[in-house]
Each structure stands twice: as structure tokens, then as C-alpha cells.
Amino acid sequence: MNFNDNVEELPLGLSLALAQDLNALDHFASLNDEKQQKVINKAKQIKSKEEMHAYVQDIKNF
């Protein structure tokens, strides 16, 4: 997966949270395909806005 080619695959909540944290967005974009897919899969399980924001903060640790 290439971040630029597959933005439509991102869950809406993840997209919105990444848009609010450009450092996390840059880090996510720099991840390899496998790690990006793991982030996306985990994000699909998140149910609240607060949890998503906390998750995006944690993306920087991947």
C-alpha cells in the first residue's frame, strides 16, 4: 500500500485525527506498507473520538 494511492482506505476517524496532528500524519506516511496496514486495521476497531486521538498520538511510537 502506498499512502498517497490509498488514502480512501483510511477510516474517517483516523483521517480526521491525522489531519489534526501533522507530525503523526508525516510519521504515518513514512511507515512501510505493512506498518501502515497495521495502523489502519487497529483504527477500524476504535469506537470513540477520544480513543482515536490517543491512538494517533501513539502512532509516533510505531
Secondary structure, 3 states (H helix, E strand, C coil): CCCCCCHHHCCHHHHHHHHCCHHHHHHHHHCCHHHHHHHHHHHCCCCCHHHHHHHHHHHCCC
